[in-house]
Amino acid sequence: MNSSPPHVAAQLAHTSATLAPALSGAAKIITAVLTGRTLDAALADPILAGELSGTLRAAVMDLAYATLRSFGRGDFFLAQLMTKPIADVHIRCLLLVALARLEARPEQAYVIVDQAVTAAAGIAAGNYKGLVNGVLRNFLRQKDSLLTRAKINLAAHWQHPDWWITRVKKDHPPHWQAILAANNTHPPMTLRVNCRRVTSADFSDQLNAAGLQAHAEGSVGWRLEKPLPVAQIPGFAQGLCSVQDAGAQRAAQLLDVSAGQRVLDACAAPGGKAAHLLESADIHLLALDSDPVRTARIAENVSRLGLKADNIVIRTGDAALPGTWWDGQPFDRILADVPCSASGVVRRHPDAKWLRRATDIEGFVRTQARIIDALWQTLAPGGKMLYATCSVFNAENDAQVAAFISRHSNARRLPMNAAPFMQLLPTADHDGFFYALLQKI
Ligand SMILES: C[S@@+](CC[C@H](N)C(=O)[O-])C[C@H]1O[C@@H](n2cnc3c(N)ncnc32)[C@H](O)[C@@H]1O
């Protein structure tokens, strides 16, 4: 995750002069998301967000993230407050943004209502100004009763779709509430020290000298007490560190690479784990990804970190079709960081909760199985493949690996801390990740 965390923007105070454009900008972004685009794509769209100035852009991001985190509540409140659905999707989204803000900043209630009405003047020829004013004032009048009713509506209370709550409950009976609650928090920001360029201790001194508080996470990780834009991190532009969650930093450590090995990172873009592998040892790495736009970012990361270009070959290709990219020489190590539901990192991508459908999970499971079955033939006897997801759903994790083992008699799981796999659940320290290490016998 290389973008600066959205909650940096939460520190910005909205004055009444800036709130209307921020509400209006966020409503456009939410409209794009609810009509099928990802939040990242909407925020990267030059027409939707391109012309926003730094402060306004930060405020729009703050409102958009907050609205999507709490979409289950906004949706519930609108259903309670309206007798029929709102025809104009843009106005509906403006109301969702304003409701999220009213819950977050109750002390600014009347400024928020006033500014939402101002924002509504610029949508649909101002025809819905009265409706926006009425709905928001009704929300304030009925707030106590609405909040009481929201407690017994699962999607409103947990801020996740019903199917997602059911799945997490089934997969993690003792932890489901903690997982859902963690998904609604702001994510931590953790740095990975580029140990080719600086020691972890010296980098920590640089953080201290810059007045930044950080907590050690593993051997090369520093979790910042307060997230901040990467431009303000000492040595970031010079390649002394990368932004990478502590859970993601486990991958390179678990794969246990050593100098001279042939290593495949089969789903490598944007290159966070690939760069960590290259920082760990002088390996010969093939970094593959099926998405050409994302693949280009691998080279950018490797270059910023000053890693040896001779040690890496970057290719665009489908990991499930080795015939199109494999030279027939077996790999000693494979990282299969497969596409998944991203249910372990949903606080970084709150749109995923509402865009995914329950049936999408089966599709991910099928794709993951195709990829790892194909990759297995490229692994040397005695070699190791690390299967990784940023999911908390069992179907993509333990069940996937169990099915793989049953299909491949020459595969065995290598224990991790005496367990057959490592399931990290999202906490204040790290995101949700799953790892299983498989050896070819
Ligand atoms: C979880 S992300 C990888 C993150 C990356 N390992 C890192 O640490 O920066 C999954 C990646 O799989 C890629 N992908 C999806 N299907 C693929 C396929 N069939 N073959 C190769 N890559 C694929 C996606 O483009 C995406 O970049």
The ligand as an SDF file (V2000), in Angstrom:
LIG
                    3D

 27 29  0  0  0  0  0  0  0  0999 V2000
   -2.2800   -9.5880   -3.9260 C   0  0  0  0  0  0  0  0  0  0  0  0
   -1.8190   -8.8150   -5.3910 S   0  0  0  0  0  0  0  0  0  0  0  0
   -0.0840   -9.0360   -5.3760 C   0  0  0  0  0  0  0  0  0  0  0  0
    0.6600   -8.0830   -4.4790 C   0  0  0  0  0  0  0  0  0  0  0  0
    2.1610   -8.2030   -4.6500 C   0  0  0  0  0  0  0  0  0  0  0  0
    2.6190   -9.5510   -4.4090 N   0  0  0  0  0  0  0  0  0  0  0  0
    2.9070   -7.2620   -3.7360 C   0  0  0  0  0  0  0  0  0  0  0  0
    3.3330   -7.6470   -2.6700 O   0  0  0  0  0  0  0  0  0  0  0  0
    3.0490   -6.0850   -4.0930 O   0  0  0  0  0  0  0  0  0  0  0  0
   -2.3320   -9.9930   -6.5680 C   0  0  0  0  0  0  0  0  0  0  0  0
   -1.8030   -9.7160   -7.9600 C   0  0  0  0  0  0  0  0  0  0  0  0
   -2.1720  -10.8300   -8.7690 O   0  0  0  0  0  0  0  0  0  0  0  0
   -2.2830  -10.3670  -10.0930 C   0  0  0  0  0  0  0  0  0  0  0  0
   -2.9540  -11.4450  -10.8480 N   0  0  0  0  0  0  0  0  0  0  0  0
   -4.2750  -11.7410  -10.9210 C   0  0  0  0  0  0  0  0  0  0  0  0
   -4.4720  -12.8290  -11.6880 N   0  0  0  0  0  0  0  0  0  0  0  0
   -3.2470  -13.2220  -12.1070 C   0  0  0  0  0  0  0  0  0  0  0  0
   -2.7940  -14.2740  -12.9410 C   0  0  0  0  0  0  0  0  0  0  0  0
   -3.6430  -15.1550  -13.4880 N   0  0  0  0  0  0  0  0  0  0  0  0
   -1.4570  -14.3740  -13.1770 N   0  0  0  0  0  0  0  0  0  0  0  0
   -0.5910  -13.4930  -12.6420 C   0  0  0  0  0  0  0  0  0  0  0  0
   -0.9850  -12.4650  -11.8580 N   0  0  0  0  0  0  0  0  0  0  0  0
   -2.2780  -12.3450  -11.5840 C   0  0  0  0  0  0  0  0  0  0  0  0
   -3.0120   -9.0580   -9.9500 C   0  0  0  0  0  0  0  0  0  0  0  0
   -2.7900   -8.2350  -11.0800 O   0  0  0  0  0  0  0  0  0  0  0  0
   -2.3740   -8.4960   -8.6690 C   0  0  0  0  0  0  0  0  0  0  0  0
   -1.3400   -7.6100   -8.9990 O   0  0  0  0  0  0  0  0  0  0  0  0
  1  2  1  0
  2  3  1  0
  2 10  1  0
  3  4  1  0
  4  5  1  0
  5  6  1  0
  5  7  1  0
  7  8  2  0
  7  9  1  0
 10 11  1  0
 11 12  1  0
 11 26  1  0
 12 13  1  0
 13 14  1  0
 13 24  1  0
 14 15  1  0
 14 23  1  0
 15 16  2  0
 16 17  1  0
 17 18  1  0
 17 23  2  0
 18 19  1  0
 18 20  2  0
 20 21  1  0
 21 22  2  0
 22 23  1  0
 24 25  1  0
 24 26  1  0
 26 27  1  0
M  CHG  2   2   1   9  -1
M  END
$$$$
